Amino acid sequence: MTTHLDDTARTAGPADTAAWSPPQEPDAAPAPGPGEPKRPLAARIWRGRPEDPRWARPAFLGLLLATCVLYLYNLSASGYANSFYSAAVQAGSQSWKAFFFGSLDSANAITVDKPPAALWPMALSVKVFGLNSWAILVPEVLMGVGSVAAVYASVRRRFSPASGLIGGAVLALTPVAALMFRFNNPDAMLALLMTVACYLVVRALEDGRTKWLVWAGVAIGVAFLAKTLQAFLILPPLAIVYAVCAPVPLRKRFSQLALATAALVVSGGWWVAVVELWPASSRPYIGGSQNNSFLELTFGYNGLGRLNGEETGSVGGGGGGGTGQWGETGWDRMFNSEIGAQISWLLPAALILLAAGLVATRRRKRTSVTRGAFLVWGGSLLITTVVFSFMAGIFHQYYTIALAPYMAAVVGMGTGILWEKRSGIWASLTLAAASVAAAAWGYVLLNRTPDHLPWLKWLVLVGGLAGALGLVFAGRLPRRLALAAAAVSVLAALAGPTAYTLSTVDSAHTGSIPTAGPAGASMMGGGRGGPGGGDGGFGGGGPGRQGQQGQQGQQGQGQQNGGGLPGGTPGQGRTAPGGQANGDGGRMGGGAGGLINGATVTDEAKKLLGADSENYTWAGAAIGSQNAASYQLATGDPVMAIGGFNGTDPSPTLAQFKQYVADGRIHYFISSGSGGGGAMGGGSGDGTSAQIAEWIEANFKQVTVGSATFYDLTQETTG
């Protein structure tokens, strides 16, 4: 049985602060005595702490290795994954200015609609290893392995190595985690930094040292530079728990929180200050904003707009109070057919174990680190779940990766503390209840895809119930039988998410809205027919269907699981005003600029754009970032994204674009396939991108290459 720090620590009051010192960590290796040789590094890495069982460190290293191998498997099948971010990575590897600002192209016309921190590791990797799928995605895999290690380390410190392994395995085998730690969206870095922040706060609760809290502030500040305000979701529970539970005087607690806040502001604010102070005329336009302001982007499109659905320049929100364009909101959102298979496999069990952990520690003193750990991880889980459940703005299934580390830690901790107390009937019954909840909910989720491993749901249900029966008597059974019952319960609980995770890593994922699991595992619209969406709701990945697309700039086929846009039909993307569907599988062309997956670039088009490209600042220009990114990745030359991601940003203006053309800086305009260039945000046809498209069509020579249409901006038409 693990001895908790709580059992020996006491609270330092104002009168005895000087005399009080933190107790020896029960799970820290004792320092070598006088004359004792220090253990070799290899022995420390492989053996771990002297008091650990011999299997603990090899099992932990095995978990990390297995996670790494699992996430690396079939990695290159996804090609450039989300070409929007891959183009920015390519640009950052070519230009330090583009690297700093997160520009979509190396000529620095416009940035992505997020701050650039998540792009930096990938850009550095591409700079060293060249532009390829592995160079882009391996840094994301390493972030996944790091997140698993952080969950294990935090859970193991307070509980047992077995508890840490359970927590780490739950994270590694959560389908949405396997998806996003193999994908190039900012969510992988966000999940890693949020996990590290929780770990550091728990460390601070142990001994009250300021450095841990300050480093937690730094982690959240850097996370802000990955995905803006989402990094701040867990600040309330972290700050409150430390203010109440830290083992130092109250005045010091508040001064430490102030220092941590300062660290957060500095680590996250330095880049913002530079961007806001930099002359707008010599930096790229801030993508996603309407006024070329990062602060507007932060608090509008990427901030409050995500909560209330009023994102200016967006494709629309409006999920509040029922079914909206971004799916149903409500307390059950994390469990419905849109989201459930991504994250919720062990969420019911985690909520049971969280409540049990708080009950088990209710009588401990204020400074109980065990209870504090439950409050840190459980509070982060609850607040993120509530916000995700009721936010009315843009919401995608893959956002739920943010929940995975919190859920995994709670499952590991709850299992650990109840196993220690299994001789008490309430603890054994609660363990059994968690096992039943995991098995029953796993059965429900597996039953939503009846054609995928139809036998597995029965194995999960029967195994979970059998394990639960054994856990009821865990305190009375011989240790080996109790361990067998626990093992059966754990295997049954993990079987469903493991099957979906294996399906996820075995298929390619591309575009803007990837989903985990087999075909039909995640139907946007909840199967209840969102606006214009038929049974598939959001228009992508209806039951049993997956879209296909030509891989941008790479050979082979990419498989888009689920995904889609408001108003589409199952398996197809909605055609934007003034445009046409570009390929299939939910891809968007037209005025929206390939909002989902961009365009397929033929060899003829690549040759056309590459001719004399060194004589131009931009080899071409296209409406929307995904279209521009596709051509940029294929050619290696800068392509201007008119209107940013959605085609709705007022950049460049018509006057600016005319000047670029007059100066001979842009060679071709890449048409969406039909005229108009309507903006996705409303398609009124009178936006900046529409004005530019109409001016080009009226004044420049059209060049047709296969099914693609270009306009040569160096050749004006007569008359």
ZAMARGU-4260 file (C-alpha; in steps of 0.2 Angstrom, whole numbers, plus 5000, padded with zeros to 4 digits):
<rodrens>
0) 5000/5000/5000 | 5007/5017/4995 | 5010/5029/5009 | 5003/5047/5005 | 5012/5063/5008
5) 4996/5068/5018 | 4999/5055/5031 | 5015/5065/5037 | 5013/5083/5031 | 5006/5096/5042
10) 5000/5114/5038 | 5012/5128/5041 | 5004/5142/5050 | 5011/5160/5051 | 5019/5156/5068
15) 5029/5141/5063 | 5033/5145/5045 | 5052/5146/5049 | 5052/5130/5058 | 5042/5120/5046
20) 5050/5111/5031 | 5042/5100/5018 | 5043/5082/5023 | 5053/5069/5013 | 5043/5064/4997
25) 5038/5046/5001 | 5041/5041/4982 | 5057/5050/4980 | 5073/5040/4980 | 5083/5043/4996
30) 5100/5052/4993 | 5115/5041/4994 | 5123/5041/5011 | 5141/5046/5015 | 5153/5035/5005
35) 5139/5027/4995 | 5142/5028/4976 | 5128/5036/4966 | 5119/5024/4955 | 5123/5024/4937
40) 5112/5034/4925 | 5107/5018/4916 | 5102/5010/4932 | 5092/5025/4937 | 5083/5026/4921
45) 5079/5007/4920 | 5076/5003/4938 | 5068/5019/4944 | 5065/5023/4962 | 5073/5010/4974
50) 5056/5007/4983 | 5047/5004/4967 | 5043/4985/4963 | 5055/4979/4950 | 5042/4979/4936
55) 5037/4997/4938 | 5050/5006/4928 | 5051/4993/4914 | 5032/4994/4913 | 5032/5013/4912
60) 5046/5013/4898 | 5036/5000/4889 | 5020/5010/4890 | 5030/5025/4882 | 5037/5014/4869
65) 5021/5006/4865 | 5012/5023/4863 | 5026/5029/4852 | 5025/5014/4841 | 5006/5015/4840
70) 5006/5033/4835 | 5020/5031/4822 | 5011/5017/4814 | 5005/5022/4797 | 5009/5040/4800
75) 5013/5045/4783 | 4996/5039/4776 | 4989/5056/4782 | 5001/5065/4770 | 5001/5084/4775
80) 4985/5081/4786 | 4978/5098/4788 | 4986/5107/4773 | 4981/5124/4781 | 4994/5121/4795
85) 5006/5112/4784 | 5007/5126/4772 | 5011/5138/4787 | 5024/5125/4793 | 5032/5125/4775
90) 5032/5144/4775 | 5040/5145/4793 | 5054/5133/4787 | 5058/5145/4772 | 5056/5162/4781
95) 5060/5167/4799 | 5048/5181/4798 | 5034/5168/4792 | 5040/5157/4807 | 5038/5171/4820
100) 5021/5177/4814 | 5014/5160/4808 | 5011/5166/4790 | 5002/5154/4778 | 5015/5159/4765
105) 5033/5163/4765 | 5029/5180/4757 | 5019/5185/4772 | 5002/5189/4765 | 4992/5183/4779
110) 4994/5172/4795 | 4984/5157/4801 | 4970/5161/4812 | 4979/5155/4828 | 4995/5161/4836
115) 5010/5151/4830 | 5018/5142/4845 | 5010/5125/4839 | 5018/5128/4822 | 5036/5131/4828
120) 5041/5113/4832 | 5035/5107/4816 | 5043/5121/4806 | 5060/5117/4814 | 5058/5099/4810
125) 5054/5103/4792 | 5069/5115/4792 | 5080/5100/4797 | 5072/5085/4788 | 5064/5093/4773
130) 5045/5095/4769 | 5037/5078/4771 | 5023/5070/4781 | 5035/5062/4795 | 5044/5079/4798
135) 5027/5087/4801 | 5019/5074/4811 | 5032/5066/4822 | 5033/5081/4833 | 5015/5079/4837
140) 5018/5060/4841 | 5031/5065/4853 | 5019/5077/4861 | 5007/5063/4864 | 5021/5052/4872
145) 5025/5067/4883 | 5007/5069/4888 | 5006/5050/4893 | 5022/5052/4903 | 5016/5067/4912
150) 4999/5059/4917 | 5009/5043/4923 | 5021/5054/4933 | 5007/5064/4942 | 4997/5049/4946
155) 5011/5038/4952 | 5018/5052/4964 | 5002/5051/4974 | 4997/5033/4971 | 5005/5017/4965
160) 5014/5013/4949 | 4999/5003/4943 | 4988/5018/4945 | 5000/5028/4934 | 5000/5015/4921
165) 4981/5014/4920 | 4980/5033/4919 | 4994/5033/4905 | 4985/5019/4896 | 4968/5027/4896
170) 4976/5043/4888 | 4986/5033/4875 | 4970/5023/4870 | 4957/5037/4869 | 4952/5038/4851
175) 4953/5057/4850 | 4970/5057/4858 | 4976/5044/4845 | 4969/5055/4831 | 4976/5072/4837
180) 4993/5066/4843 | 4995/5061/4824 | 4988/5077/4817 | 4995/5094/4814 | 4982/5105/4822
185) 4987/5115/4838 | 4977/5104/4850 | 4992/5092/4852 | 5003/5105/4860 | 4988/5112/4870
190) 4984/5095/4877 | 5003/5092/4882 | 5004/5109/4890 | 4988/5108/4900 | 4994/5091/4906
195) 5010/5098/4912 | 5002/5113/4920 | 4991/5101/4931 | 5006/5090/4935 | 5016/5106/4941
200) 5001/5112/4951 | 5000/5096/4960 | 5019/5097/4963 | 5016/5114/4971 | 5003/5107/4982
205) 5015/5095/4989 | 5028/5107/4996 | 5022/5124/4993 | 5037/5129/4982 | 5034/5144/4971
210) 5044/5137/4957 | 5031/5124/4953 | 5017/5136/4952 | 5027/5149/4941 | 5032/5135/4929
215) 5013/5130/4928 | 5010/5148/4924 | 5023/5147/4910 | 5015/5131/4903 | 4998/5140/4902
220) 5005/5155/4894 | 5014/5145/4881 | 4997/5136/4878 | 4989/5152/4875 | 5001/5155/4861
225) 4995/5138/4854 | 4976/5140/4855 | 4973/5157/4863 | 4959/5157/4877 | 4956/5139/4877
230) 4971/5138/4888 | 4963/5148/4901 | 4948/5136/4904 | 4956/5127/4918 | 4963/5142/4927
235) 4949/5144/4939 | 4950/5127/4947 | 4969/5127/4947 | 4970/5144/4956 | 4956/5140/4968
240) 4963/5123/4973 | 4980/5131/4976 | 4973/5146/4986 | 4963/5134/4997 | 4975/5119/4999
245) 4993/5124/4998 | 5003/5120/5013 | 5009/5138/5016 | 5002/5154/5024 | 4988/5162/5016
250) 4997/5178/5011 | 5011/5168/5003 | 4998/5158/4993 | 4991/5174/4985 | 5009/5181/4982
255) 5013/5164/4973 | 4998/5165/4963 | 5002/5183/4958 | 5019/5177/4953 | 5012/5163/4943
260) 5000/5175/4934 | 5015/5187/4930 | 5024/5172/4923 | 5008/5167/4912 | 5007/5185/4906
265) 5025/5186/4901 | 5026/5169/4893 | 5010/5171/4883 | 5010/5190/4881 | 5027/5194/4874
270) 5022/5188/4857 | 5006/5197/4857 | 5015/5213/4862 | 5027/5212/4848 | 5013/5209/4835
275) 5002/5223/4841 | 5017/5235/4841 | 5024/5230/4825 | 5019/5241/4810 | 5004/5233/4801
280) 5012/5238/4785 | 5027/5227/4787 | 5019/5212/4794 | 5007/5199/4788 | 4988/5202/4790
285) 4981/5193/4806 | 4971/5179/4798 | 4953/5177/4806 | 4952/5195/4811 | 4942/5209/4803
290) 4953/5223/4809 | 4970/5216/4807 | 4971/5214/4826 | 4977/5199/4836 | 4968/5205/4851
295) 4952/5206/4841 | 4955/5188/4835 | 4958/5182/4852 | 4943/5189/4860 | 4931/5188/4845
300) 4933/5174/4833 | 4943/5163/4844 | 4936/5169/4861 | 4919/5174/4866 | 4912/5170/4848
305) 4916/5152/4852 | 4904/5153/4867 | 4890/5163/4860 | 4891/5158/4842 | 4894/5176/4836
310) 4910/5173/4827 | 4912/5188/4814 | 4919/5181/4798 | 4915/5163/4803 | 4904/5150/4793
315) 4891/5152/4807 | 4887/5146/4824 | 4871/5145/4833 | 4870/5129/4843 | 4864/5136/4859
320) 4848/5129/4866 | 4847/5114/4854 | 4852/5109/4837 | 4863/5121/4828 | 4875/5122/4814
325) 4889/5115/4825 | 4879/5101/4833 | 4868/5100/4848 | 4872/5108/4865 | 4867/5102/4882
330) 4873/5092/4896 | 4873/5076/4886 | 4884/5083/4871 | 4899/5074/4876 | 4889/5057/4875
335) 4879/5060/4859 | 4882/5052/4842 | 4893/5067/4837 | 4905/5067/4851 | 4903/5051/4861
340) 4915/5039/4852 | 4929/5052/4852 | 4931/5054/4871 | 4917/5047/4882 | 4921/5029/4884
345) 4927/5030/4901 | 4919/5047/4906 | 4905/5039/4916 | 4918/5029/4926 | 4929/5044/4928
350) 4914/5054/4936 | 4910/5040/4948 | 4929/5038/4953 | 4931/5057/4955 | 4916/5057/4967
355) 4923/5042/4976 | 4940/5050/4978 | 4933/5066/4985 | 4922/5056/4997 | 4937/5045/5002
360) 4948/5061/5006 | 4934/5071/5014 | 4940/5070/5032 | 4958/5074/5028 | 4966/5090/5032
365) 4966/5106/5021 | 4983/5102/5014 | 4979/5085/5009 | 4988/5083/4992 | 4979/5067/4988
370) 4962/5077/4988 | 4971/5092/4980 | 4976/5080/4965 | 4958/5075/4963 | 4952/5093/4964
375) 4965/5099/4951 | 4962/5085/4938 | 4944/5083/4942 | 4940/5102/4942 | 4949/5103/4925
380) 4939/5089/4918 | 4922/5096/4924 | 4925/5114/4919 | 4931/5109/4902 | 4916/5097/4900
385) 4903/5110/4905 | 4911/5123/4893 | 4912/5111/4878 | 4894/5105/4882 | 4886/5122/4881
390) 4897/5132/4869 | 4886/5138/4854 | 4900/5143/4842 | 4911/5133/4831 | 4914/5116/4839
395) 4923/5101/4832 | 4924/5084/4838 | 4943/5084/4840 | 4942/5098/4852 | 4938/5085/4865
400) 4956/5079/4866 | 4957/5093/4879 | 4947/5081/4891 | 4958/5066/4888 | 4972/5069/4900
405) 4961/5075/4914 | 4949/5060/4912 | 4964/5048/4911 | 4972/5055/4927 | 4955/5054/4937
410) 4953/5036/4932 | 4970/5031/4937 | 4969/5040/4954 | 4951/5034/4958 | 4956/5016/4954
415) 4971/5018/4965 | 4963/5025/4980 | 4948/5013/4979 | 4960/4998/4977 | 4969/5003/4993
420) 4953/5004/5002 | 4945/4988/4994 | 4943/4980/5011 | 4929/4992/5014 | 4912/4987/5006
425) 4909/5005/4999 | 4925/5005/4990 | 4923/4988/4982 | 4905/4992/4977 | 4911/5009/4970
430) 4925/5000/4960 | 4912/4988/4953 | 4900/5002/4949 | 4914/5010/4939 | 4917/4994/4930
435) 4899/4992/4926 | 4898/5010/4919 | 4913/5008/4908 | 4906/4991/4901 | 4888/4997/4899
440) 4893/5013/4890 | 4906/5004/4880 | 4892/4993/4874 | 4881/5008/4869 | 4895/5016/4859
445) 4900/5000/4850 | 4882/4997/4846 | 4882/5013/4836 | 4893/5005/4823 | 4885/4988/4822
450) 4895/4983/4807 | 4912/4986/4815 | 4918/4971/4826 | 4900/4966/4831 | 4906/4953/4843
455) 4916/4965/4853 | 4902/4974/4862 | 4896/4958/4870 | 4914/4954/4875 | 4915/4971/4883
460) 4898/4969/4892 | 4901/4952/4898 | 4919/4955/4903 | 4915/4971/4912 | 4900/4963/4922
465) 4911/4948/4927 | 4925/4959/4932 | 4913/4970/4942 | 4906/4954/4951 | 4924/4950/4957
470) 4927/4968/4962 | 4912/4967/4974 | 4922/4954/4984 | 4939/4961/4981 | 4942/4964/4999
475) 4938/4946/5004 | 4946/4937/4989 | 4964/4930/4989 | 4975/4944/4981 | 4978/4934/4965
480) 4959/4932/4962 | 4956/4950/4966 | 4970/4956/4954 | 4962/4945/4941 | 4945/4953/4943
485) 4953/4970/4942 | 4963/4965/4926 | 4947/4959/4918 | 4938/4975/4922 | 4952/4986/4915
490) 4953/4976/4899 | 4935/4976/4896 | 4935/4995/4899 | 4949/4998/4887 | 4943/4986/4874
495) 4931/4998/4865 | 4942/5013/4864 | 4957/5002/4859 | 4947/4995/4845 | 4942/5013/4839
500) 4960/5019/4842 | 4967/5005/4831 | 4954/5009/4817 | 4960/5027/4819 | 4979/5024/4817
505) 4975/5012/4802 | 4967/5025/4792 | 4972/5042/4784 | 4965/5058/4791 | 4966/5074/4781
510) 4957/5091/4781 | 4950/5103/4793 | 4938/5092/4803 | 4945/5075/4806 | 4937/5062/4817
515) 4942/5046/4826 | 4936/5028/4824 | 4928/5018/4810 | 4916/5025/4797 | 4900/5031/4805
520) 4907/5033/4822 | 4904/5051/4823 | 4889/5059/4814 | 4888/5078/4816 | 4871/5084/4819
525) 4868/5069/4831 | 4858/5060/4817 | 4844/5071/4820 | 4845/5081/4804 | 4854/5098/4807
530) 4849/5112/4796 | 4850/5106/4778 | 4860/5091/4783 | 4849/5076/4782 | 4852/5062/4793
535) 4871/5066/4793 | 4868/5083/4800 | 4884/5092/4796 | 4886/5084/4779 | 4900/5073/4781
540) 4903/5055/4786 | 4886/5049/4787 | 4884/5031/4793 | 4895/5019/4784 | 4903/5032/4773
545) 4920/5040/4772 | 4925/5053/4759 | 4941/5051/4748 | 4952/5065/4742 | 4968/5067/4732
550) 4982/5071/4744 | 4988/5088/4742 | 5005/5088/4735 | 5008/5070/4739 | 5003/5054/4730
555) 4990/5042/4737 | 4973/5043/4744 | 4968/5052/4760 | 4953/5046/4770 | 4943/5059/4779
560) 4933/5051/4793 | 4917/5060/4797 | 4919/5079/4796 | 4909/5090/4785 | 4900/5107/4785
565) 4884/5114/4790 | 4871/5111/4777 | 4879/5097/4768 | 4873/5079/4763 | 4881/5064/4770
570) 4898/5061/4762 | 4899/5078/4753 | 4903/5095/4758 | 4891/5110/4755 | 4895/5120/4739
575) 4898/5138/4744 | 4890/5152/4735 | 4899/5156/4719 | 4908/5140/4719 | 4907/5121/4716
580) 4912/5106/4726 | 4930/5102/4723 | 4931/5083/4723 | 4922/5072/4735 | 4923/5067/4753
585) 4916/5083/4760 | 4929/5094/4752 | 4924/5112/4748 | 4929/5123/4733 | 4921/5139/4727
590) 4921/5155/4736 | 4925/5146/4753 | 4942/5142/4746 | 4941/5123/4750 | 4936/5125/4768
595) 4937/5107/4772 | 4951/5099/4762 | 4957/5111/4748 | 4960/5106/4730 | 4969/5092/4721
600) 4983/5099/4711 | 4987/5091/4695 | 5005/5089/4687 | 4999/5101/4674 | 4994/5114/4686
605) 5010/5112/4696 | 5020/5115/4680 | 5010/5130/4676 | 5012/5138/4693 | 5031/5134/4694
610) 5035/5142/4677 | 5045/5158/4681 | 5039/5158/4699 | 5056/5165/4705 | 5051/5181/4696
615) 5035/5184/4707 | 5032/5187/4725 | 5017/5175/4724 | 5016/5161/4711 | 4997/5162/4712
620) 4983/5168/4723 | 4967/5159/4728 | 4952/5162/4738 | 4953/5154/4755 | 4967/5146/4764
625) 4964/5128/4760 | 4965/5131/4741 | 4980/5142/4742 | 4989/5129/4754 | 4986/5115/4742
630) 4994/5123/4728 | 5008/5130/4739 | 5012/5113/4746 | 5012/5105/4728 | 5024/5118/4721
635) 5034/5124/4735 | 5031/5142/4730 | 5021/5156/4740 | 5002/5156/4735 | 4992/5171/4743
640) 4976/5166/4752 | 4963/5179/4748 | 4951/5182/4762 | 4960/5170/4774 | 4953/5153/4780
645) 4935/5156/4777 | 4938/5168/4762 | 4929/5182/4773 | 4944/5192/4780 | 4946/5209/4771
650) 4964/5205/4766 | 4970/5210/4754 | 4958/5224/4749 | 4954/5226/4730 | 4965/5242/4729
655) 4979/5232/4737 | 4977/5217/4726 | 4976/5229/4710 | 4993/5236/4716 | 5001/5219/4718
660) 4996/5215/4701 | 5002/5232/4694 | 5019/5229/4702 | 5020/5212/4694 | 5020/5202/4711
665) 5007/5189/4707 | 5007/5178/4692 | 4991/5168/4692 | 4974/5169/4700 | 4967/5151/4704
670) 4949/5150/4701 | 4937/5140/4711 | 4929/5133/4696 | 4915/5145/4693 | 4914/5164/4696
675) 4908/5174/4710 | 4920/5170/4724 | 4907/5172/4736 | 4912/5172/4754 | 4908/5157/4765
680) 4902/5168/4779 | 4886/5173/4770 | 4889/5171/4752 | 4882/5189/4748 | 4895/5191/4734
685) 4899/5208/4739 | 4914/5204/4750 | 4932/5208/4747 | 4936/5191/4739 | 4921/5192/4728
690) 4926/5210/4722 | 4943/5203/4718 | 4937/5188/4709 | 4925/5198/4698 | 4938/5211/4694
695) 4950/5197/4688 | 4937/5188/4678 | 4933/5204/4669 | 4950/5210/4665 | 4962/5195/4663
700) 4965/5180/4651 | 4958/5164/4657 | 4970/5148/4656 | 4962/5131/4657 | 4973/5117/4664
705) 4963/5101/4664 | 4948/5104/4675 | 4956/5119/4684 | 4954/5137/4678 | 4968/5150/4680
710) 4969/5168/4676 | 4986/5175/4670 | 4988/5192/4679 | 5001/5197/4667 | 4990/5197/4652
715) 4975/5208/4652 | 4960/5205/4640 | 4956/5218/4627 | 4940/5227/4627
</rodrens>
